[in-house]
């Protein structure tokens, strides 16, 4: 489950990597902006793609707290759990 | 301040050719880029033909990053980036510098950008889904999106801006860039313009009944500048781009030179004396042409060829009359005159820049490119211009000085004078 979530998220995030950053560099703790060099404007696109992929809805506060792959995974897990 | 300014790079994304070579071949051979557009038929347009660059086989990854390509839905932006980046590399300039190039700037105009993207946004906003617009709804639809994208790709650190003056836009951008270098504020300026494709851009003109309605089965005959049977302009899209550079900078880099910009003029008829939002004040047009000649330090009789605005409406004869008055020349003494719009239609905001590229290619190829669809020259035009001066095929005549003008809604005018480059 954990691994599946990571891979799904990784494939979304890899769409927003600069051309010179390999998807292989995405690890469970990667910081989107500082480590993966993702443009901060694209975080909203990642949020939208996550919503579609996991059929959940993220609030503005969720986005504010989503700086790393780990943050995103934990937020997604909570949302999925609450969905019942 | 007496710095000469030359064109050292060009790029083009036109309905009848992408890239300089293909575009020049089409201009030389009279190859039309105007096609029937099923989409316009489906939408009940009266005019169902248009000129649209065919980018199906273009590798957009050569121009955009993967992230930029995601959700990209702005045709003018695509054409503009292609033309702009091509012009830059044609000039032999570096694209991937670490630091901004403080001496290089951009004036890249458009009429309206990212209309299809804007349509997406309107649907989402109207259905209460503003939060789902994504991150690129702004940058793809702001007018200056085109100069902003190019500025980042090329690392330009001088002025980076977008101008907008309807169908004058491209020629105006060139003159604005020229003036910035002339005033010593930049060494190089990428100038150009782009225009989106599609029904949302072209629809308003169809509604004005100023597009040809009778050529849906014969698209290549639809655009008829200077002809007695001209019945409106063919809507089109695309982009043109030119690198302007001080001659000293060009020489220092050992850059090739397409031609020299001798000078230009921009004015408005104030929507007085016959001018309106949609029609030109002829007095202002004459004044603009004469001013361009004066600031260029040439005499009217030195002009070998004119590339007109000449859109293929009934106003073409008025334009020719204005040229004739401004230059004090007529009959066999009138310069050669052509309108590339016969081959690709009216690219609106992109028209001026694409046609400036074509005008300059005439120096490079030592030709005056021909017109099509005006075997039946308008009688009012024939009174002023001897037929041999309206070539129906490209001529092996190497022009020395070419005048190019563009006129636009809002009663705005721009005229620029180019000279073939001689290293003296």
Interface residues (C-beta under 8 A of the other chain):
Chain A: X15 X16 X17 X18 X19 X39 X41 X42 X43 X44 X45 X48
Chain B: X65 X66 X67 X70 X71 X132 X134 X135 X136
